[in-house]
Amino acid sequence: MSADDVLNEIRESLNGRPGQPIVFGVCKALAERAGKEPWIFRLAALVLTLLWTLPALAAYIVLGFALNETESRTRRFFSGLAVITREMVEKFAASLRDMFGPERA
């Protein structure tokens, strides 16, 4: 396998489906602003996440909210995450009440 084959494989894997952002669309939005291909930004994001996980994820989320192109998608994700979290907490609290609640006679 040549270096060109490896580069093409990486490029195809990181480009995703045409027009579809992989997560929030931050890398695609940055690539469009810079006039580059999205796979370059996605590869950089992956490398940064491997090296500095928390700062890279925090930067990605902040950019998700800051960029006009990705703000609505990011907000929808986190509002959905909040609903799921609330439901899980309510179920957990109900199971604790059932387990440790007043004993039935």
DSSP file (Angstrom, degrees, kcal/mol; ACC not computed):
  #  RESIDUE AA STRUCTURE BP1 BP2  ACC     N-H-->O    O-->H-N    N-H-->O    O-->H-N    TCO  KAPPA ALPHA  PHI   PSI    X-CA   Y-CA   Z-CA
    1    1 A M              0   0    0      0, 0.0     2,-0.1     0, 0.0     0, 0.0   0.000 360.0 360.0 360.0 127.0    0.0    0.0    0.0
    2    2 A S     >  -     0   0    0      1,-0.1     4,-2.0     4,-0.0     5,-0.2  -0.316 360.0-107.2 -85.0 169.2    1.5    3.3   -1.1
    3    3 A A  H  > S+     0   0    0      1,-0.2     4,-2.5     2,-0.2     5,-0.2   0.855 121.3  55.0 -63.3 -35.3    1.5    6.6    0.8
    4    4 A D  H  > S+     0   0    0      2,-0.2     4,-2.4     1,-0.2    -1,-0.2   0.889 106.4  50.9 -65.8 -38.6   -1.1    8.0   -1.7
    5    5 A D  H  > S+     0   0    0      2,-0.2     4,-2.3     1,-0.2    -2,-0.2   0.912 111.2  47.8 -63.8 -42.5   -3.4    5.0   -1.0
    6    6 A V  H  X S+     0   0    0     -4,-2.0     4,-2.4     2,-0.2    -2,-0.2   0.927 112.3  49.1 -64.1 -44.7   -3.1    5.6    2.8
    7    7 A L  H  X S+     0   0    0     -4,-2.5     4,-2.5     1,-0.2    -2,-0.2   0.898 111.6  49.0 -62.9 -41.1   -3.8    9.3    2.4
    8    8 A N  H  X S+     0   0    0     -4,-2.4     4,-2.6     2,-0.2    -1,-0.2   0.890 109.9  52.0 -65.3 -38.9   -6.8    8.6    0.1
    9    9 A E  H  X S+     0   0    0     -4,-2.3     4,-2.2     2,-0.2    -2,-0.2   0.925 112.0  45.9 -62.5 -44.9   -8.2    6.1    2.7
   10   10 A I  H  X S+     0   0    0     -4,-2.4     4,-2.3     2,-0.2    -2,-0.2   0.926 112.5  51.5 -62.2 -45.2   -7.9    8.7    5.5
   11   11 A R  H  X S+     0   0    0     -4,-2.5     4,-1.1     1,-0.2    -2,-0.2   0.914 111.6  46.3 -59.9 -45.7   -9.5   11.4    3.3
   12   12 A E  H  X S+     0   0    0     -4,-2.6     4,-0.7     1,-0.2    -1,-0.2   0.887 113.4  49.4 -65.8 -39.1  -12.5    9.1    2.5
   13   13 A S  H  < S+     0   0    0     -4,-2.2     3,-0.3     1,-0.2    -1,-0.2   0.874 115.6  42.4 -68.0 -36.6  -12.9    8.1    6.1
   14   14 A L  H  < S+     0   0    0     -4,-2.3    -1,-0.2     1,-0.2    -2,-0.2   0.575 101.0  68.6 -90.3  -9.5  -12.8   11.6    7.4
   15   15 A N  H  < S-     0   0    0     -4,-1.1    -1,-0.2    -3,-0.2    -2,-0.2   0.763  81.2-167.1 -81.4 -23.6  -15.0   13.3    4.7
   16   16 A G     <  -     0   0    0     -4,-0.7    -1,-0.1    -3,-0.3     3,-0.1  -0.144  45.8 -25.6  67.8-169.0  -18.2   11.6    5.8
   17   17 A R  S >  S-     0   0    0      3,-0.2     3,-2.0     1,-0.1     2,-0.1  -0.501  86.7 -85.3 -75.3 147.8  -21.3   11.7    3.6
   18   18 A P  T 3  S-     0   0    0      0, 0.0    -1,-0.1     0, 0.0    -2,-0.1  -0.313 110.8  -1.6 -57.7 126.1  -21.6   14.6    1.2
   19   19 A G  T 3  S+     0   0    0      1,-0.2    -3,-0.1    -3,-0.1    -2,-0.0   0.414 105.6 114.2  77.8  -2.0  -23.1   17.6    3.0
   20   20 A Q    <   -     0   0    0     -3,-2.0    -3,-0.2     2,-0.0    -1,-0.2  -0.898  62.4-135.5-107.5 118.8  -23.6   15.8    6.3
   21   21 A P        -     0   0    0      0, 0.0    -4,-0.1     0, 0.0    -6,-0.0  -0.415   8.9-139.4 -67.9 148.1  -21.6   16.9    9.3
   22   22 A I  S    S-     0   0    0     -8,-0.1    -7,-0.0    -2,-0.1    -6,-0.0   0.930  84.1 -17.5 -76.5 -45.9  -20.1   14.1   11.3
   23   23 A V  S    S-     0   0    0     -3,-0.0     0, 0.0     0, 0.0     0, 0.0   0.474 134.2 -20.2-121.2 -89.5  -20.9   15.6   14.8
   24   24 A F  S    S-     0   0    0     53,-0.0    49,-0.2    50,-0.0    50,-0.2   0.624  85.5-113.1 -98.6 -16.5  -21.7   19.4   15.0
   25   25 A G  S  > S+     0   0    0     -5,-0.1     4,-2.4    48,-0.1     5,-0.2   0.596  74.0 133.5  94.3  12.9  -20.2   20.4   11.7
   26   26 A V  H  > S+     0   0    0      2,-0.2     4,-2.8     1,-0.2     5,-0.2   0.936  72.4  46.7 -63.3 -48.1  -17.4   22.5   13.2
   27   27 A C  H  > S+     0   0    0      1,-0.2     4,-2.4     2,-0.2    -1,-0.2   0.893 113.6  49.1 -63.7 -39.6  -14.6   21.0   11.1
   28   28 A K  H  > S+     0   0    0      2,-0.2     4,-2.4     1,-0.2    -1,-0.2   0.914 112.2  48.4 -65.0 -42.5  -16.7   21.4    7.9
   29   29 A A  H  X S+     0   0    0     -4,-2.4     4,-2.1     2,-0.2    -2,-0.2   0.915 113.1  47.4 -64.8 -42.7  -17.5   25.0    8.8
   30   30 A L  H  X S+     0   0    0     -4,-2.8     4,-2.0     2,-0.2    -2,-0.2   0.896 111.4  51.5 -64.4 -39.5  -13.9   25.8    9.6
   31   31 A A  H  X>S+     0   0    0     -4,-2.4     5,-2.3    -5,-0.2     4,-1.3   0.907 109.3  49.6 -64.3 -42.2  -12.8   24.2    6.3
   32   32 A E  H  <5S+     0   0    0     -4,-2.4     3,-0.2     1,-0.2    -1,-0.2   0.905 111.3  49.3 -64.0 -40.1  -15.3   26.2    4.3
   33   33 A R  H  <5S+     0   0    0     -4,-2.1    -1,-0.2     1,-0.2    -2,-0.2   0.863 117.0  41.7 -65.3 -35.4  -14.1   29.4    5.9
   34   34 A A  H  <5S-     0   0    0     -4,-2.0    -1,-0.2    -5,-0.2    -2,-0.2   0.570 109.3-121.8 -88.8  -9.8  -10.5   28.5    5.2
   35   35 A G  T  <5S+     0   0    0     -4,-1.3    -3,-0.2     1,-0.2     2,-0.2   0.808  72.6 118.7  73.3  29.3  -11.1   27.2    1.7
   36   36 A K  S   <S-     0   0    0     -5,-2.3    -1,-0.2    -6,-0.2    -2,-0.1  -0.613  72.2 -84.0-117.4 177.8   -9.7   23.8    2.5
   37   37 A E    >>  -     0   0    0     -2,-0.2     3,-1.1     1,-0.1     4,-0.8  -0.632  33.3-127.8 -83.6 143.2  -11.1   20.2    2.6
   38   38 A P  H 3> S+     0   0    0      0, 0.0     4,-2.4     0, 0.0     3,-0.3   0.810 102.6  68.7 -60.8 -31.0  -12.9   19.1    5.8
   39   39 A W  H 3> S+     0   0    0      1,-0.2     4,-2.4     2,-0.2     5,-0.2   0.821  94.2  57.6 -61.6 -29.4  -10.8   16.0    6.2
   40   40 A I  H <> S+     0   0    0     -3,-1.1     4,-2.0     2,-0.2    -1,-0.2   0.932 110.5  42.2 -64.9 -45.0   -7.8   18.1    7.1
   41   41 A F  H  X S+     0   0    0     -4,-0.8     4,-2.4    -3,-0.3    -2,-0.2   0.859 113.7  52.4 -70.7 -35.5   -9.6   19.8   10.0
   42   42 A R  H  X S+     0   0    0     -4,-2.4     4,-2.3     2,-0.2    -2,-0.2   0.902 109.6  48.9 -67.6 -39.8  -11.1   16.5   11.1
   43   43 A L  H  X S+     0   0    0     -4,-2.4     4,-2.4    -5,-0.2    -2,-0.2   0.923 112.0  48.9 -63.5 -43.8   -7.7   14.8   11.2
   44   44 A A  H  X S+     0   0    0     -4,-2.0     4,-2.7     1,-0.2    -2,-0.2   0.902 110.6  51.1 -62.1 -40.8   -6.3   17.8   13.2
   45   45 A A  H  X S+     0   0    0     -4,-2.4     4,-2.3     2,-0.2    -1,-0.2   0.903 110.4  49.2 -63.6 -41.1   -9.3   17.5   15.6
   46   46 A L  H  X S+     0   0    0     -4,-2.3     4,-2.1     2,-0.2    -2,-0.2   0.925 112.5  47.0 -63.7 -44.6   -8.6   13.8   16.1
   47   47 A V  H  X S+     0   0    0     -4,-2.4     4,-2.0     2,-0.2     5,-0.2   0.935 113.5  48.0 -64.2 -45.6   -4.9   14.3   16.7
   48   48 A L  H  X S+     0   0    0     -4,-2.7     4,-3.4     1,-0.2     8,-0.3   0.885 110.8  52.1 -61.8 -38.1   -5.6   17.1   19.2
   49   49 A T  H  < S+     0   0    0     -4,-2.3    -1,-0.2     1,-0.2    -2,-0.2   0.867 109.3  49.7 -67.0 -35.9   -8.2   15.1   20.9
   50   50 A L  H  < S+     0   0    0     -4,-2.1     3,-0.3    -5,-0.2    -1,-0.2   0.874 120.2  36.2 -68.0 -36.3   -5.8   12.2   21.3
   51   51 A L  H  < S+     0   0    0     -4,-2.0     2,-0.3     1,-0.2    -2,-0.2   0.904 136.7  15.8 -84.2 -43.9   -3.1   14.5   22.7
   52   52 A W  S  X S+     0   0    0     -4,-3.4     4,-2.3    -5,-0.2     5,-0.2  -0.711  72.5 174.8-133.3  79.3   -5.2   16.9   24.8
   53   53 A T  H  > S+     0   0    0     -2,-0.3     4,-2.7    -3,-0.3     5,-0.2   0.932  73.9  40.0 -58.8 -59.5   -8.6   15.3   25.2
   54   54 A L  H  > S+     0   0    0      1,-0.2     4,-2.6     2,-0.2     5,-0.2   0.928 118.2  45.7 -64.0 -47.4  -10.4   17.7   27.6
   55   55 A P  H  > S+     0   0    0      0, 0.0     4,-2.5     0, 0.0    -1,-0.2   0.898 114.7  49.5 -62.2 -36.9   -9.1   21.0   26.0
   56   56 A A  H  X S+     0   0    0     -4,-2.3     4,-2.3    -8,-0.3    -2,-0.2   0.922 112.9  45.8 -67.5 -43.3   -9.8   19.7   22.5
   57   57 A L  H  X S+     0   0    0     -4,-2.7     4,-2.4    -5,-0.2     5,-0.2   0.904 113.3  50.3 -65.2 -40.5  -13.4   18.7   23.4
   58   58 A A  H  X S+     0   0    0     -4,-2.6     4,-2.6    -5,-0.2    -2,-0.2   0.921 111.3  48.3 -62.7 -43.7  -14.0   22.0   25.2
   59   59 A A  H  X S+     0   0    0     -4,-2.5     4,-2.7    -5,-0.2    -2,-0.2   0.898 110.8  51.5 -63.5 -40.1  -12.7   23.9   22.2
   60   60 A Y  H  X S+     0   0    0     -4,-2.3     4,-2.1     2,-0.2    -2,-0.2   0.919 112.0  45.9 -63.1 -43.9  -14.9   21.9   19.8
   61   61 A I  H  X S+     0   0    0     -4,-2.4     4,-1.7     2,-0.2    -2,-0.2   0.918 112.8  49.8 -66.4 -42.9  -18.0   22.5   21.9
   62   62 A V  H  X S+     0   0    0     -4,-2.6     4,-2.3     1,-0.2    -2,-0.2   0.929 112.4  47.5 -61.4 -44.4  -17.3   26.2   22.2
   63   63 A L  H  X S+     0   0    0     -4,-2.7     4,-2.5     1,-0.2    -1,-0.2   0.860 105.9  59.8 -64.3 -34.2  -16.7   26.5   18.5
   64   64 A G  H  < S+     0   0    0     -4,-2.1    10,-0.4     1,-0.2    -1,-0.2   0.886 113.4  36.8 -59.3 -39.5  -20.0   24.5   18.0
   65   65 A F  H  < S+     0   0    0     -4,-1.7    -2,-0.2    -3,-0.2    -1,-0.2   0.801 118.1  51.5 -80.6 -30.4  -21.8   27.3   19.8
   66   66 A A  H  < S+     0   0    0     -4,-2.3     2,-0.4    -5,-0.2    -2,-0.2   0.830  91.7  79.5 -80.6 -33.6  -19.7   30.2   18.4
   67   67 A L  S >X S-     0   0    0     -4,-2.5     4,-1.4    -5,-0.2     3,-1.0  -0.611  72.0-143.3 -81.2 131.3  -20.0   29.4   14.7
   68   68 A N  T 34 S+     0   0    0     -2,-0.4     4,-0.5     1,-0.2     3,-0.2   0.859  99.4  57.9 -58.2 -36.4  -23.2   30.5   13.0
   69   69 A E  T 34 S+     0   0    0      1,-0.2    -1,-0.2     2,-0.1     4,-0.2   0.745 118.1  29.4 -68.3 -23.6  -23.2   27.5   10.8
   70   70 A T  T <> S+     0   0    0     -3,-1.0     4,-2.3    -7,-0.2     5,-0.2   0.469  91.2  94.8-116.9  -4.8  -23.2   25.0   13.7
   71   71 A E  H  X S+     0   0    0     -4,-1.4     4,-2.6     1,-0.2     5,-0.2   0.913  87.3  45.9 -60.5 -47.4  -25.0   26.8   16.5
   72   72 A S  H  > S+     0   0    0     -4,-0.5     4,-2.4     1,-0.2    -1,-0.2   0.905 113.8  49.0 -66.4 -40.1  -28.5   25.4   16.0
   73   73 A R  H  > S+     0   0    0      2,-0.2     4,-2.0     1,-0.2    -1,-0.2   0.904 113.0  48.0 -64.2 -40.7  -27.2   21.8   15.6
   74   74 A T  H  X S+     0   0    0     -4,-2.3     4,-2.3   -10,-0.4    -2,-0.2   0.916 111.7  49.3 -66.2 -44.1  -25.1   22.1   18.8
   75   75 A R  H  X S+     0   0    0     -4,-2.6     4,-2.4    -5,-0.2     5,-0.2   0.911 110.3  50.8 -62.4 -42.4  -28.0   23.6   20.7
   76   76 A R  H  X S+     0   0    0     -4,-2.4     4,-2.3     2,-0.2    -1,-0.2   0.907 109.7  51.4 -61.6 -41.4  -30.3   20.8   19.6
   77   77 A F  H  X S+     0   0    0     -4,-2.0     4,-2.3     1,-0.2    -2,-0.2   0.946 113.4  42.7 -60.3 -49.7  -27.8   18.2   20.6
   78   78 A F  H  X S+     0   0    0     -4,-2.3     4,-1.9     2,-0.2    -1,-0.2   0.816 112.4  52.4 -73.1 -29.5  -27.4   19.6   24.1
   79   79 A S  H  X S+     0   0    0     -4,-2.4     4,-1.9    -5,-0.2    -1,-0.2   0.905 112.1  47.1 -69.7 -39.0  -31.1   20.2   24.7
   80   80 A G  H  X S+     0   0    0     -4,-2.3     4,-2.3    -5,-0.2    -2,-0.2   0.890 111.0  52.0 -64.5 -39.6  -31.7   16.5   23.7
   81   81 A L  H  X S+     0   0    0     -4,-2.3     4,-2.5     1,-0.2    -2,-0.2   0.875 107.6  52.5 -63.8 -37.7  -28.9   15.5   26.0
   82   82 A A  H  X S+     0   0    0     -4,-1.9     4,-2.6     2,-0.2    -1,-0.2   0.903 109.2  49.1 -65.0 -41.3  -30.5   17.4   28.8
   83   83 A V  H  X S+     0   0    0     -4,-1.9     4,-2.3     2,-0.2    -2,-0.2   0.934 112.9  46.8 -63.7 -46.1  -33.9   15.7   28.2
   84   84 A I  H  X S+     0   0    0     -4,-2.3     4,-2.2     2,-0.2    -2,-0.2   0.915 113.4  49.0 -62.5 -43.5  -32.3   12.2   28.2
   85   85 A T  H  X S+     0   0    0     -4,-2.5     4,-2.5     2,-0.2    -2,-0.2   0.922 110.4  50.5 -62.8 -44.6  -30.2   13.0   31.4
   86   86 A R  H  X S+     0   0    0     -4,-2.6     4,-2.5     1,-0.2    -1,-0.2   0.920 110.9  49.1 -60.5 -44.1  -33.3   14.3   33.2
   87   87 A E  H  X S+     0   0    0     -4,-2.3     4,-2.2     1,-0.2    -1,-0.2   0.897 111.4  49.2 -62.4 -40.6  -35.3   11.2   32.3
   88   88 A M  H  X S+     0   0    0     -4,-2.2     4,-2.4     2,-0.2    -1,-0.2   0.904 111.4  49.0 -66.3 -40.8  -32.4    8.9   33.5
   89   89 A V  H  X S+     0   0    0     -4,-2.5     4,-2.8     2,-0.2    -2,-0.2   0.910 110.8  50.8 -64.9 -41.8  -32.1   10.8   36.8
   90   90 A E  H  X S+     0   0    0     -4,-2.5     4,-2.3     2,-0.2    -2,-0.2   0.908 111.7  47.2 -62.8 -42.1  -35.9   10.6   37.3
   91   91 A K  H  X S+     0   0    0     -4,-2.2     4,-2.2     2,-0.2    -2,-0.2   0.905 113.0  49.0 -64.7 -41.5  -35.9    6.8   36.7
   92   92 A F  H  X S+     0   0    0     -4,-2.4     4,-2.1     2,-0.2    -2,-0.2   0.920 111.6  48.9 -64.4 -43.6  -32.9    6.4   39.0
   93   93 A A  H  X S+     0   0    0     -4,-2.8     4,-2.4     1,-0.2    -2,-0.2   0.901 110.7  51.0 -63.3 -41.0  -34.6    8.5   41.8
   94   94 A A  H  X S+     0   0    0     -4,-2.3     4,-2.3     1,-0.2    -1,-0.2   0.897 109.7  49.7 -63.6 -40.2  -37.8    6.4   41.4
   95   95 A S  H  X S+     0   0    0     -4,-2.2     4,-2.1     2,-0.2    -1,-0.2   0.873 110.8  50.0 -68.2 -35.0  -35.8    3.2   41.7
   96   96 A L  H  X S+     0   0    0     -4,-2.1     4,-3.2     2,-0.2     5,-0.3   0.905 109.9  50.7 -66.8 -40.6  -34.1    4.5   44.8
   97   97 A R  H  X S+     0   0    0     -4,-2.4     4,-1.7     1,-0.2    -2,-0.2   0.912 112.3  47.3 -61.9 -41.6  -37.5    5.5   46.3
   98   98 A D  H  < S+     0   0    0     -4,-2.3    -1,-0.2     2,-0.2    -2,-0.2   0.881 117.2  43.3 -65.6 -37.4  -38.8    2.0   45.6
   99   99 A M  H  < S+     0   0    0     -4,-2.1    -2,-0.2    -5,-0.2    -1,-0.2   0.912 131.3  19.9 -76.5 -43.1  -35.7    0.4   47.0
  100  100 A F  H  < S+     0   0    0     -4,-3.2    -2,-0.2    -5,-0.1    -3,-0.2   0.310  97.2 115.1-112.7   6.1  -35.3    2.5   50.2
  101  101 A G  S  < S-     0   0    0     -4,-1.7     3,-0.1    -5,-0.3    -3,-0.1   0.028  82.5 -52.5 -68.2-178.6  -38.8    4.0   50.6
  102  102 A P        -     0   0    0      0, 0.0    -1,-0.2     0, 0.0     2,-0.1  -0.307  66.0-111.7 -58.2 134.9  -41.1    3.3   53.4
  103  103 A E        -     0   0    0     -3,-0.1     2,-0.4     1,-0.1    -3,-0.0  -0.416  28.0-125.1 -70.4 142.9  -41.6   -0.3   53.9
  104  104 A R              0   0    0     -2,-0.1    -1,-0.1     1,-0.1    -3,-0.0  -0.687 360.0 360.0 -91.1 140.7  -45.0   -1.7   53.1
  105  105 A A              0   0    0     -2,-0.4    -1,-0.1     0, 0.0    -2,-0.0   0.472 360.0 360.0 -84.6 360.0  -46.8   -3.6   55.8
